[in-house]
């Protein structure tokens, strides 16, 4: 757990990329087991921790709101898709997941300051 918290950007980028892959692969399956849709909640949970710790240790103030807005948008889109409240194209979820992965990678490369 300590390693995950120390490298939350890598963990978050990986989680967002896996979420994106999950979103892309789901329509191609002929039958979707219950556990497959349950992964949506797992991605939200994992992303929450990755965003929380990445936002805490970033050196740029603008990254904090970007992380949280990105997380909230992705969570809203995932929950909306799960419960079917609004008709929003899948592309929005793909963009939100890609955005969050990009934010983690950007934060890892350019926003880490040890001093």
C-alpha positions as CSV (number, residue, x, y, z in Angstrom):
1,X,0.0,0.0,0.0
2,X,2.9,2.4,0.8
3,X,4.3,1.8,-2.7
4,X,1.0,2.6,-4.3
5,X,0.7,5.9,-2.3
6,X,4.3,6.8,-3.2
7,X,3.7,6.2,-6.9
8,X,0.1,7.3,-7.1
9,X,0.6,8.9,-10.5
10,X,1.8,5.6,-12.1
11,X,-1.0,3.8,-10.3
12,X,-3.6,6.4,-11.5
13,X,-2.4,6.4,-15.1
14,X,-2.5,2.6,-15.2
15,X,-5.9,2.6,-13.6
16,X,-7.2,5.2,-16.1
17,X,-5.8,3.3,-19.0
18,X,-7.3,0.0,-17.8
19,X,-10.6,1.8,-17.4
20,X,-10.4,3.1,-21.0
21,X,-9.6,-0.5,-22.2
22,X,-12.5,-1.8,-20.2
23,X,-14.8,0.7,-21.8
24,X,-13.6,-0.1,-25.3
25,X,-13.8,-3.9,-24.9
26,X,-17.2,-4.1,-23.2
27,X,-19.3,-3.5,-26.4
28,X,-17.5,-6.3,-28.2
29,X,-18.4,-9.0,-25.8
30,X,-21.5,-11.0,-26.6
31,X,-22.4,-11.7,-23.0
32,X,-21.2,-9.6,-20.2
33,X,-21.0,-11.3,-16.8
34,X,-22.1,-9.3,-13.7
35,X,-18.6,-9.0,-12.4
36,X,-17.5,-7.2,-15.6
37,X,-19.9,-4.3,-14.9
38,X,-18.8,-4.4,-11.3
39,X,-15.4,-3.3,-12.4
40,X,-16.9,0.2,-13.0
41,X,-17.1,0.7,-9.3
42,X,-13.6,-0.7,-8.7
43,X,-12.2,1.8,-11.2
44,X,-14.0,4.7,-9.4
45,X,-12.6,3.5,-6.0
46,X,-9.1,3.1,-7.3
47,X,-9.2,6.4,-9.1
48,X,-10.3,8.1,-5.9
49,X,-7.2,7.1,-4.0
50,X,-4.9,7.8,-7.0
51,X,-6.3,11.3,-7.5
52,X,-6.3,12.0,-3.7
53,X,-2.6,11.2,-3.3
54,X,-1.5,12.7,-6.6
55,X,-3.3,16.0,-5.8
56,X,-1.7,16.0,-2.3
57,X,1.9,15.8,-3.6
58,X,1.8,17.8,-6.8
59,X,3.9,20.9,-7.0
60,X,1.6,22.9,-9.3
61,X,-1.6,24.3,-7.8
62,X,-3.5,24.0,-11.0
63,X,-3.2,20.2,-11.0
64,X,-5.3,19.8,-7.9
65,X,-8.5,21.1,-9.4
66,X,-7.8,19.5,-12.7
67,X,-7.4,16.1,-11.0
68,X,-10.6,16.5,-9.0
69,X,-12.7,17.8,-11.9
70,X,-11.3,14.9,-14.1
71,X,-12.2,12.4,-11.5
72,X,-15.7,13.8,-10.9
73,X,-16.4,13.9,-14.6
74,X,-15.2,10.3,-15.2
75,X,-17.1,9.1,-12.1
76,X,-20.3,10.8,-13.3
77,X,-20.0,9.3,-16.8
78,X,-19.3,5.8,-15.4
79,X,-22.2,6.0,-13.0
80,X,-24.5,7.4,-15.6
81,X,-23.6,4.6,-18.0
82,X,-24.2,2.1,-15.2
83,X,-27.6,3.4,-14.3
84,X,-28.6,4.8,-17.7
85,X,-29.9,8.2,-16.5
86,X,-28.8,10.4,-19.4
87,X,-27.9,9.5,-23.0
88,X,-24.3,10.5,-23.3
89,X,-22.1,9.1,-26.1
90,X,-19.4,6.5,-25.1
91,X,-16.8,8.9,-26.6
92,X,-17.2,11.2,-23.5
93,X,-16.1,8.4,-21.2
94,X,-13.2,7.6,-23.4
95,X,-12.1,11.2,-23.4
96,X,-12.5,11.5,-19.6
97,X,-10.5,8.4,-18.9
98,X,-7.8,9.5,-21.4
99,X,-7.7,12.9,-19.8
100,X,-7.2,11.5,-16.3
101,X,-4.4,9.2,-17.5
102,X,-2.8,12.2,-19.2
103,X,-3.0,14.3,-16.0
104,X,-1.3,11.5,-14.0
105,X,1.5,11.2,-16.6
106,X,1.9,14.9,-16.8
107,X,2.0,15.2,-13.1
108,X,4.6,12.4,-12.8
109,X,6.9,14.0,-15.4
110,X,6.6,17.8,-14.7
111,X,5.0,18.4,-11.3
112,X,7.2,16.4,-8.9
113,X,9.4,18.5,-6.7
114,X,11.4,17.0,-3.8
115,X,12.5,20.3,-2.2
